[in-house]
């Protein structure tokens, strides 16, 4: 009878632990920190510089590549199709800080560089391709599509082709590069009227961390994880105690 009660309590604790683990994972996630571009120089190649405030840790971001025009705090606003950009991994829109626009159809390698290692950076892409013209962003690293939907000028979506090619006939969306990165590179071999992107950062890496490790969760997540650890320890202790009593 006593063993049955222990098993029942153990199952209840396991259920709570599972819920806390899920809750801790969600608690550790936070909003994306979008880059505030402070200087944009059109050209082929052109350049841009900006800063992202990632929970009080500032990351300088530089871009070298094609720049048809740049949008800063004011100007034409492209982030209007809300469902194209929001997802469980991206709870907040790119907003007004701006974007970099390009045409493509050249052999330039466009490079986004971070002043310190960042974790899970994202690109919000607008108006990729035209209804009659497919346009590819060929990246130097793999990515995942977090969201996709209609473009600014027409209906469409973005899809992944191969390991690191983003392709679309007029689509919007957000892609994410998992892991730790100091730079992102891509080429745009097909030309269109124009499309563009904005850079976002999910987290930064502490200099003392191993380069392959993800950043620590926020303080609330740590409290939850601490509770999980205590409950797990109690499960193990109870099992050992009653096994010895048998």
For each residue, the residues with C-beta under 8 A, 3 or more apart:
1: 4 5
2: 5 6 242
3: 6 7 242 246
4: 1 7 8
5: 1 2 8 9
6: 2 3 9 10 238 239 242
7: 3 4 10 11
8: 4 5 11 12
9: 5 6 12 13 238
10: 6 7 13 14 235 238 239
11: 7 8 14 15
12: 8 9 15 16
13: 9 10 16 17 231 234 235
14: 10 11 17 18 235
15: 11 12 18 19
16: 12 13 19 20 231
17: 13 14 20 21 228 231 232 235
18: 14 15 21 22
19: 15 16 22 23
20: 16 17 23 24 224 225 227 228 231
21: 17 18 24 25 228
22: 18 19 25 26
23: 19 20 26 27 224
24: 20 21 27 28 217 221 224 225 228
25: 21 22 28 29 221
26: 22 23 29
27: 23 24 217 218 220 221 224
28: 24 25 217 218 221
29: 25 26 88 89 91
30: 55 202 203 218
31: 91 92
32: 90 91 92 122 200 201 202
33: 52 53 54 55 59 200 201 202
34: 52 92 94 95 97 124 198 199 200
35: 50 51 52 61 97 98 198 199 200 201
36: 50 51 52 53 73 97 98
37: 40 48 49 50 70 71 72 97 98 100
38: 49 50 51 72
39: 48 49 50
40: 37 46 47 48 67 69 70 72 98 100
41: 46 47 48 67
42: 46 67 68 69 70
43: 46 47 66 67
44: 66 67 106 108
45: 64 65 66 67 108
46: 40 41 42 43 65 66 67
47: 40 41 43 62 63 64 67
48: 37 39 40 41 62 63 67 70 100
49: 37 38 39 60 61 62 63
50: 35 36 37 38 39 60 61 97 98 199
51: 35 36 38 58 59 60 61
52: 33 34 35 36 58 59 61 199 200 201
53: 33 36 56 57 58
54: 33 57 58 59 118 201 203 204
55: 30 33 203 204 218
56: 53
57: 53 54 116 204
58: 51 52 53 54
59: 33 51 52 54 114 115 116 118 201 204
60: 49 50 51 114 115
61: 35 49 50 51 52 112 113 114 115 199
62: 47 48 49 112 113 115
63: 47 48 49 67 100 110 111 112 113 199
64: 45 47 110 111 113
65: 45 46 102 108 109 110 111
66: 43 44 45 46 102 103 104 106 108 110 188
67: 40 41 42 43 44 45 46 47 48 63 70 100 101 102
68: 42 101 102 103 194
69: 40 42 101 194
70: 37 40 42 48 67 98 99 100 101
71: 37 75 76 77 78 98 99 100 101 196
72: 37 38 40 75 97 98
73: 36 96 97 98
74: 96
75: 71 72 98
76: 71
77: 71 80 96
78: 71 99 126 127 152 196
79: 85 93 94 95 99 124 126 198
80: 77 152
81: 84 85 149 150 151 152 172
82: 85 86 93
83: 86 147 149
84: 81 147 148 149 150 171 172 173 174
85: 79 81 82 90 93 94 124 147 149 172 173 174
86: 82 83 90 91 92 93 147
87: 90 91 146 147 174
88: 29 91
89: 29 122 146 174 176 202
90: 32 85 86 87 122 124 146 147 174 200
91: 29 31 32 86 87 88
92: 31 32 34 86 95
93: 79 82 85 86
94: 34 79 85 97 99 124 198 200
95: 34 79 92
96: 73 74 77
97: 34 35 36 37 50 72 73 94 198
98: 35 36 37 40 50 70 71 72 73 75 198
99: 70 71 78 79 94 124 126 196 197 198
100: 37 40 48 63 67 70 71 196 197 198
101: 67 68 69 70 71 194 195 196
102: 65 66 67 68 110 188 194 195 196
103: 66 68 188 191 192 193 194
104: 66 135 188 189 190 191 192 195
105: 188 189 190 191 192
106: 44 66 188 189 191
107: 187 189
108: 44 45 65 66 187 188
109: 65 185 186 187
110: 63 64 65 66 102 185 186 187 188
111: 63 64 65 183 184 185
112: 61 62 63 183 184 185 199
113: 61 62 63 64 182 183
114: 59 60 61 117 118 121 181 182 183 201
115: 59 60 61 62
116: 57 59 182 204 205 207
117: 114 180 181 182 204 205 211
118: 54 59 114 121 180 181 182 201 202 203 204 205
119: 179 180 181 201 202 203 204 205 214 215
120: 176 177 178 179 201 202 203 214
121: 114 118 176 177 181 184 199 200 201 202
122: 32 89 90 146 174 175 176 177 199 200 201 202
123: 174 175 184 197 198 199 200
124: 34 79 85 90 94 99 172 173 174 197 198 200
125: 128 137 158 166 168 171 172 173 174 175 195 196 197
126: 78 79 99 151 152 172 195 196 197 198
127: 78 151 152 153 170 171 172 194 195 196
128: 125 135 137 151 158 166 167 168 170 171 172 173 195
129: 133 134 135 151 156 167 168 169 170 171 190 192 195
130: 133 135 153 154 169 170 192 193
131: 154 156 169 170
132: 169
133: 129 130 169 190 191 192
134: 129 167 168 169 190
135: 104 128 129 130 167 168 169 188 190 191 192 195
136: 161 165 166 167 188 189 190
137: 125 128 165 166 167 186 187 188
138: 164 165 186 187 188 189
139: 142 143 164 165 166 177 184 185 186
140: 164 184 185 186
141: 164 177 181 184 185
142: 139 163 164 177 178
143: 139 160 164 166 175 176 177 178
144: 160 175 176 178
145: 148 158 159 160 166 173 174 175
146: 87 89 90 122 173 174 175 176
147: 83 84 85 86 87 90 173 174
148: 84 145 157 158 159 171 172 173
149: 81 83 84 85 157 171 172 173
150: 81 84 154 155 156 157 170 171 172
151: 81 126 127 128 129 154 155 156 168 170 171 172
152: 78 80 81 126 127 172
153: 127 130 170
154: 130 131 150 151 170
155: 150 151 170
156: 129 131 150 151 168 169 170 171 172
157: 148 149 150 168 171 173
158: 125 128 145 148 166 167 168 171 172 173 175
159: 145 148 166 167 168
160: 143 144 145 165 166 167
161: 136 165 166 167
162: 165
163: 142
164: 138 139 140 141 142 143
165: 136 137 138 139 160 161 162
166: 125 128 136 137 139 143 145 158 159 160 161 175
167: 128 129 134 135 136 137 158 159 160 161
168: 125 128 129 134 135 151 156 157 158 159 171 173
169: 129 130 131 132 133 134 135 156
170: 127 128 129 130 131 150 151 153 154 155 156
171: 84 125 127 128 129 148 149 150 151 156 157 158 168
172: 81 84 85 124 125 126 127 128 148 149 150 151 152 156 158
173: 84 85 124 125 128 145 146 147 148 149 157 158 168
174: 84 85 87 89 90 122 123 124 125 145 146 147 200
175: 122 123 125 143 144 145 146 158 166
176: 89 120 121 122 143 144 146 202
177: 120 121 122 139 141 142 143 181 184
178: 120 142 143 144
179: 119 120 212 214
180: 117 118 119 205 211 212 213 214
181: 114 117 118 119 121 141 177 184
182: 113 114 116 117 118
183: 111 112 113 114
184: 111 112 121 123 139 140 141 177 181
185: 109 110 111 112 139 140 141
186: 109 110 137 138 139 140
187: 107 108 109 110 137 138
188: 66 102 103 104 105 106 108 110 135 136 137 138
189: 104 105 106 107 136 138
190: 104 105 129 133 134 135 136
191: 103 104 105 106 133 135
192: 103 104 105 129 130 133 135 195
193: 103 130
194: 68 69 101 102 103 127
195: 101 102 104 125 126 127 128 129 135 192
196: 71 78 99 100 101 102 125 126 127
197: 99 100 123 124 125 126
198: 34 35 79 94 97 98 99 100 123 124 126
199: 34 35 50 52 61 63 112 121 122 123
200: 32 33 34 35 52 90 94 121 122 123 124 174
201: 32 33 35 52 54 59 114 118 119 120 121 122 204
202: 30 32 33 89 118 119 120 121 122 176
203: 30 54 55 118 119 120 214 215
204: 54 55 57 59 116 117 118 119 201 215
205: 116 117 118 119 180 209 211 213 215
206: 209 215 216
207: 116
208:
209: 205 206 213 215 216
210: 213
211: 117 180 205
212: 179 180
213: 180 205 209 210
214: 119 120 179 180 203
215: 119 203 204 205 206 209
216: 206 209 222
217: 24 27 28 221 222 225
218: 27 28 30 55 221 222
219: 222 223
220: 27 223 224
221: 24 25 27 28 217 218 224 225
222: 216 217 218 219 225 226
223: 219 220 226 227
224: 20 23 24 27 220 221 227 228
225: 20 24 217 221 222 228 229
226: 222 223 229 230
227: 20 223 224 230 231
228: 17 20 21 24 224 225 231 232
229: 225 226 232 233
230: 226 227 233 234
231: 13 16 17 20 227 228 234 235
232: 17 228 229 235 236
233: 229 230 236 237
234: 13 230 231 237 238
235: 10 13 14 17 231 232 238 239
236: 232 233 239 240
237: 233 234 240 241
238: 6 9 10 234 235 241 242
239: 6 10 235 236 242 243
240: 236 237 243 244
241: 237 238 244 245
242: 2 3 6 238 239 245 246
243: 239 240 246
244: 240 241
245: 241 242
246: 3 242 243
